[in-house]
Structure formats: structure tokens, C-alpha cells
Amino acid sequence: MRPLVAKVIRDPLYGDIRLNFLEAAIMDHVAFQRLRRITQLAGAPFVYPAAVHTRFSHSLGTMNVAKLYADALELSPEDYLITALCALLHDVGHGPFSHCFEDAASSWLGMNHEQLGMSIMQLIGSTLLDQCSAKLLQGLERESHIYGFDNARDYVQWAFEETISAVKNEDYRAHIVDGPMGADRLDFITRDAYFTGVSAFNTVDIFRLTGNALLMDGQLVYRAKVVDNIYGLTLGRFLMYKNVYYHKTSRAAELMMQLMITEAIEEGLLDGYRSVKEFSNLDEPTLLGLVKIKGGKSAQIYDQLLRRKLWKVVEERIVKAEQQSQILEELYLLHAPCHIDVPEKLSLISPMDRGEVLILDEKGVVMPLSHYEEKTGYSLLQQEMNVFVRVYKEV
């Protein structure tokens, strides 16, 4: 069954990205269009001026990679569609300046960006047909028949219910997107390296990795022959975190953005955006407009960002994980008042990864990559976990 093509998007990484009518309708929804005004890398443009790409383009790219997986895994047309929607919608819950907003506002909102995302998915699903153009509505009617539905409304309702279920239950369709080798990671490393101009750190071979994936007992498994490509991805991710995401100047800007957002919340500037419906209208121009016009302390921080008067590093250490609490206390006593940043533990395999990478070895045995290392003599992942600590001072 060949999907209908409603739109073709030109992407600098993949060329043409084709969308069916449901994907195109979602893309045109106002809550998804908001992602055009949410930058992918909040602080990186202070160091890498071209890194102004958005969650919108990343979401489309992630969907494209998810479809590569779906093709390789020979998913049914229904699972192919739901996998694509999981990818397309995976970041709809992000707020202004992406993770900066989440770090500052998740406790205020009472949920993280993934939980917000599911609520916004429900919002989009319930209002999609009301916002569609006549052309898209006609296409959705035709497309609904392909999937065995009598009308577009039943088709849309089924698609969103299945997508939300896949995300909640973390089944293989969602895991294709958010797993340790998922479409999300494959796209953001490749895209971020491209737009920051550090493509030498992009060691990801998307087509080889997706083309050698298997689905076994509902789990994503990789053929042993792509183990080196998996190492390439983990190494590329490590280099991107070390040189881009955790660049001292980029992190200084992001810490200031977090404080600006925290102050804006305390000043009551965002009180009108706590509901899901209103939050789905909150983007970076809106936030900065509120801060500039009505802010107090938040406006002062925004002015510093505009003038690039960023906090400066006065000390930097890499310490053992078990020493973290003691070292942080010592650094604060030494430098107070100060801002201490502990981004994430630096390692080839992220401690935040959702599950291990599974390998199908030459004898047909499935095992975690860490066990495959022991068998083959590799030791790239067997390392101590270190903590990266920086102390910033306001200027």
C-alpha cells in the first residue's frame, strides 16, 4: 500500500521529505507551527552563529529517519504511520528555548516536556479537522479509506489514540524514535553538527544503522556488523556534548536563559500560559516580548543576553561521580556568590538512555552491547563515570 503524498519538504540533510495528508495536516496545525519559533539549541548561537535551526525542522527530520527504520523493519502500513506520527510529534511539548524552559519551568507547570507533549497531542487531535484547509480535508477523506475507515474523523481519532498509546506504553513504535539509537538522536546529532559547522563530529551513518535494524519480540535489535557504526554514533554524541552542547559560553547563555525564565515565572509574566491550550501558543518571541515590556529582574537578564554580557567561568573541574557532593560544597564556599553548572555525566553511553542497545551476534544470539563487548574484547564502553563541573560568575 503506497501512502498518498500531500506535500514535499526540502531538507538540507535528506533532500525531499514526503508527507501524507495526515502528517501535512498536523504540520499545518497552529500548535505544531509554534515549533518554527522554538530554537533547537538555545545557547549555541552565541558561539556558532548558524545554529539557529528549530524544533520544527528537527521534528520533520526525525520523522524521516523513523520512516527509514519503518521501511527496514517492514512494518505494516498502520505501524508505519504510527511510528511516523510518534516521531513527528515527539517534541511538541517543548517550551521557549527548549530544555532551558523545561529546567526552569517543569515544577511550575507540574510536568515535563514529554508529558506536556501528550497533552498537546490530544489537543491537536481534537481540533485538527477544524483547522484543515479544504484541500487537506479532501485528502484526509481519501486517505482514511486506504486505512479502512469510512471518514476522516474516525481515521484521525484512531491515529492519535494509537500514537498516544504507543508513547505512554513505550512500545517499539515509540522506541524507534526515542531509544538510544532512535530517530530523534540520529537526526539531532546530524542536524546540530551540520548547523554548528562541526560536521567532523558527525560520525553517524544513518542509512547503515537503520538498514541493519531488526524487530525481534517487540524489541529493536541491530546486526553485529554495525557495532562499529554504533560506536561511531556514541562517539559523535560524546564529541557534540563536549564541544557544542557543553561549550562554556553556550552553557553560560543557557544558564542565564533559565534564570530569566525563572524570574519571569516569579514575576507572574507567564501565569496566562499554564493551561495546555495557552501553552501551545507560547513561543520565544512571545516570552521575550513579555519579558522586555513587563519584566523586572528577567528584563535585566534579557538585556545582558542582548549585549552578550555572559557569565564567565572561574573554575572548571572533571570529578568522579562519588565525589560530586563534596566538590560542589567546596566550590560554592570558595566562590560564592556564584552559579555552579553540572550538566550531565560525561560518558560515551548516556546515563539517561532508555534501555540498552541490543545486538544480534553471528550465531543468532541477542545480547546487550555491553555483553557483546566482553565477548569481542572491545572496551570502549567500560569506563568510569565522570562529572563535569563549572563555576560561573556574573559580570
C-alpha positions in Angstrom: 0.0 0.0 0.0 1.6 3.2 -1.2 0.9 6.3 1.0 -0.6 9.4 -0.6 1.7 12.4 -0.9 0.2 15.7 0.2 3.4 17.7 0.5 7.1 17.5 -0.2 9.5 19.4 2.1 13.1 20.1 1.0 15.6 19.3 3.8 19.3 20.1 3.8 20.2 16.7 5.2 17.8 14.3 3.5 16.6 16.0 0.4 12.9 15.5 -0.2 10.7 14.6 2.8 7.3 13.4 1.8 4.2 13.8 4.0 0.9 12.1 3.6 -2.3 14.1 4.3 -2.5 13.4 8.0 1.2 14.4 8.5 0.7 17.5 6.4 -2.4 18.5 8.4 -0.5 18.0 11.7 2.4 20.1 10.4 0.0 22.9 9.5 -1.8 22.9 12.9 -1.0 26.1 14.9 0.3 24.1 17.9 2.9 22.4 15.6 3.7 25.6 13.7 4.8 27.0 17.0 7.9 24.8 16.8 9.1 27.1 14.0 9.6 29.7 16.8 11.4 27.3 19.2 15.1 27.0 18.6 16.7 23.6 18.8 19.9 24.9 20.5 19.2 27.8 22.9 22.7 28.9 23.8 24.8 27.6 20.8 24.1 30.6 18.5 26.2 32.7 20.9 29.2 30.5 19.8 28.0 29.0 16.4 26.0 31.8 14.7 24.4 29.4 12.1 22.9 27.2 14.8 19.5 28.8 14.6 17.6 25.8 13.4 14.3 24.9 15.1 12.4 22.1 16.7 10.2 22.3 13.6 12.9 21.2 11.2 14.2 18.6 13.7 10.7 17.1 14.1 10.4 16.7 10.3 13.9 15.2 10.1 13.2 12.8 13.0 10.0 11.6 11.1 12.1 11.0 8.0 14.6 8.8 9.9 11.8 7.0 11.7 10.4 6.1 8.2 13.8 4.7 7.2 13.5 2.4 10.3 10.0 1.5 9.4 11.0 0.6 5.8 13.9 -1.5 7.0 11.7 -3.3 9.6 9.0 -3.9 7.0 6.3 -2.6 9.4 2.6 -2.8 8.5 1.1 0.3 6.9 -0.6 1.1 10.2 2.5 0.7 12.3 4.5 2.7 9.7 2.1 5.6 10.1 2.0 5.5 13.9 5.8 5.3 14.0 6.0 8.4 11.8 3.5 10.3 14.0 5.4 9.4 17.2 8.5 11.0 15.5 6.7 14.0 14.1 5.0 14.9 17.4 7.8 13.9 19.8 8.9 17.5 20.6 5.5 19.3 20.6 5.8 19.8 24.3 8.9 21.9 24.3 8.7 25.5 25.5 10.7 28.5 24.5 14.4 27.8 24.4 13.7 24.1 24.6 15.5 22.4 27.6 16.2 25.8 29.3 12.4 26.3 29.7 11.9 22.7 30.9 14.7 23.0 33.5 13.2 26.3 34.8 9.5 25.7 34.5 8.7 21.9 34.8 8.0 22.1 38.5 5.8 25.3 37.9 3.9 23.5 35.2 3.8 20.2 37.1 5.0 18.2 34.1 8.0 17.8 31.8 8.1 18.4 28.0 7.1 14.8 27.2 4.1 14.9 29.5 3.1 18.2 28.0 3.6 16.7 24.6 1.0 14.1 25.2 -1.5 16.7 26.3 -0.7 18.8 23.2 -1.1 15.7 21.0 -4.6 15.3 22.4 -5.3 19.0 21.7 -4.1 18.7 18.1 -6.1 15.5 17.5 -9.3 17.0 18.8 -9.0 20.2 16.8 -7.2 19.0 13.7 -10.1 18.8 11.3 -11.4 22.3 12.3 -8.1 23.8 11.3 -7.6 21.9 8.0 -7.8 23.6 4.6 -10.4 22.2 2.2 -7.6 20.5 0.1 -6.3 18.7 3.2 -9.8 17.7 4.3 -10.5 16.1 0.9 -7.1 14.3 1.0 -7.8 13.0 4.5 -11.1 11.6 3.4 -9.3 9.7 0.6 -6.5 8.6 2.9 -9.0 7.4 5.5 -10.3 4.8 3.1 -6.8 3.4 2.5 -6.6 2.6 6.2 -10.0 1.1 6.3 -12.0 4.0 7.8 -15.3 5.4 6.5 -14.4 9.0 7.1 -11.6 11.4 8.1 -12.8 11.9 11.6 -12.6 8.2 12.6 -9.2 8.0 10.9 -7.8 10.9 12.8 -9.2 9.8 16.1 -7.7 6.3 15.6 -4.3 7.7 14.6 -4.0 9.9 17.6 -5.2 7.3 20.1 -2.7 4.8 18.7 0.1 7.3 18.8 -0.6 8.4 22.4 -0.9 4.8 23.4 2.5 3.9 21.8 4.2 6.8 23.6 2.6 6.0 27.0 3.3 2.3 26.8 6.8 2.9 25.3 6.3 0.2 22.7 8.6 -0.5 19.7 7.0 2.3 17.6 7.9 4.9 20.2 11.2 3.2 20.9 12.2 3.6 17.2 12.0 7.3 18.0 13.4 7.7 21.5 15.7 4.7 22.0 19.5 5.0 22.4 19.8 4.6 18.6 16.5 6.2 17.9 15.5 8.5 15.1 15.5 11.5 17.5 19.2 11.0 18.3 20.2 10.2 14.8 18.7 13.4 13.5 19.7 15.8 16.2 23.4 14.8 16.2 23.5 15.1 12.4 21.4 18.3 12.2 23.2 20.0 15.1 26.6 19.2 13.7 25.6 20.5 10.3 24.3 23.8 11.5 27.1 24.4 14.0 29.6 23.8 11.3 31.3 20.9 13.2 30.4 18.2 10.8 33.7 16.4 11.6 32.0 15.3 14.8 29.1 13.8 13.0 30.1 10.2 12.9 26.6 8.9 12.3 25.8 6.6 9.3 22.1 6.9 9.4 21.3 4.7 6.4 23.6 1.8 7.5 22.2 1.9 11.1 18.6 2.0 10.1 19.1 -0.6 7.3 20.6 -3.1 9.7 17.9 -2.9 12.4 15.6 -5.8 13.1 12.4 -6.2 15.2 12.5 -9.3 17.4 9.9 -9.9 20.1 8.9 -6.3 20.0 12.5 -5.1 20.6 14.8 -3.1 18.3 17.9 -5.2 17.6 21.0 -4.4 15.4 23.1 -6.8 13.4 26.6 -7.3 14.8 28.2 -6.0 11.7 27.1 -2.4 12.6 28.7 -2.4 16.0 31.4 0.0 14.8 28.7 2.3 13.5 27.0 2.2 16.9 30.3 3.2 18.4 30.5 6.0 15.8 27.2 7.3 17.0 28.1 7.2 20.7 31.5 8.9 19.9 29.8 11.6 17.8 27.3 12.2 20.6 30.1 12.5 23.1 32.0 15.0 21.0 28.9 17.1 20.3 28.2 17.3 24.0 31.7 18.1 24.9 32.3 20.7 22.2 28.8 22.1 21.4 26.1 21.4 24.0 28.5 21.9 26.9 30.6 24.6 25.4 31.4 27.0 28.3 29.9 30.1 26.5 26.8 28.2 25.3 26.1 26.9 28.7 26.6 30.4 30.2 23.9 31.7 27.9 21.6 28.8 28.7 22.0 29.2 32.5 21.1 32.9 32.1 18.1 32.0 30.0 17.0 29.5 32.7 17.3 32.3 35.3 15.4 34.7 33.1 12.6 32.2 32.7 12.6 31.5 36.4 12.4 35.2 37.2 9.6 35.7 34.6 7.6 33.0 36.3 8.1 34.6 39.7 7.1 37.9 38.3 3.8 36.4 37.1 4.5 37.0 33.4 3.6 33.5 32.3 0.5 33.0 34.5 -1.7 33.1 31.4 0.1 30.1 29.8 -0.3 27.4 32.4 -3.1 25.6 30.6 -2.3 23.3 27.7 -4.3 25.4 25.3 -2.5 28.6 26.2 0.9 26.9 26.5 0.5 25.7 22.9 0.7 29.4 21.9 3.8 30.2 23.9 6.9 30.7 21.8 10.2 32.6 22.1 9.0 35.9 20.6 6.0 35.9 23.0 8.2 35.1 26.0 10.8 37.7 25.1 8.1 40.3 24.4 6.6 39.8 27.8 10.0 40.0 29.5 11.0 43.1 27.6 7.8 45.0 28.3 6.8 43.9 31.7 9.8 42.2 33.3 11.9 43.3 36.2 14.9 41.1 37.0 14.0 39.0 34.0 14.3 42.1 31.7 17.8 42.8 33.2 19.0 39.3 32.3 17.5 39.6 28.8 19.4 42.9 28.4 22.6 41.2 29.3 21.9 38.5 26.8 21.2 41.1 24.1 24.5 42.7 24.9 26.3 39.4 25.1 27.4 40.1 28.7 27.6 36.5 29.6 28.7 34.9 32.8 32.3 33.9 32.9 33.9 30.6 34.0 36.2 31.0 37.0 36.9 27.3 37.7 36.3 24.1 35.8 36.8 20.5 37.1 36.1 16.9 36.0 35.5 14.9 39.1 34.5 11.3 40.0 30.8 10.8 40.4 31.1 9.7 44.0 32.9 12.9 44.9 30.3 15.2 43.4 28.5 16.4 46.6 31.8 17.1 48.4 33.3 19.0 45.5 30.2 21.1 44.9 30.1 22.2 48.5 33.8 23.1 48.4 33.4 25.1 45.2 30.4 27.1 46.5 32.2 28.0 49.7 35.2 29.1 47.7 33.4 31.2 45.0 30.0 32.3 46.5 28.1 34.1 45.2 28.3 32.0 42.0 26.4 29.7 39.7 27.6 26.1 39.5 26.7 24.1 36.5 26.7 20.3 36.4 25.2 19.4 33.0 25.3 15.7 32.6 27.8 12.9 33.3 30.3 12.8 30.5 30.4 9.3 29.1 30.1 7.5 25.8 26.8 6.0 26.9 24.4 8.4 28.4 23.0 7.5 31.9 19.7 8.9 30.6 19.5 6.4 27.8 16.2 4.4 27.6 17.4 0.8 27.6 20.4 -0.8 26.2 21.4 -1.3 22.6 20.7 -4.9 21.6 23.0 -6.8 19.2 22.2 -9.9 17.2 25.5 -11.8 17.0 26.9 -14.0 14.3 25.3 -17.1 16.0 21.8 -15.6 16.2 22.0 -14.7 19.9 20.6 -11.4 21.1 22.6 -9.6 23.8 23.2 -6.1 25.2 26.1 -4.3 23.6 27.9 -4.2 26.9 27.9 -8.1 26.9 28.9 -8.1 23.3 32.0 -6.0 24.2 33.1 -8.6 26.7 32.8 -11.3 24.1 34.7 -9.5 21.4 37.4 -7.8 23.5 36.1 -4.2 22.9 36.3 -2.0 25.9 35.1 1.4 24.7 32.1 1.5 27.0 33.8 0.1 30.1 34.8 3.3 31.7 34.4 5.3 34.9 31.6 7.9 35.0 32.9 11.4 35.5 31.1 14.6 36.3 31.8 17.8 34.6 31.6 20.9 36.9 31.9 24.6 36.0 31.7 27.6 38.3 30.3 30.8 36.7 30.5 34.4 38.0 28.2 37.2 36.8 30.0 40.1 35.0 
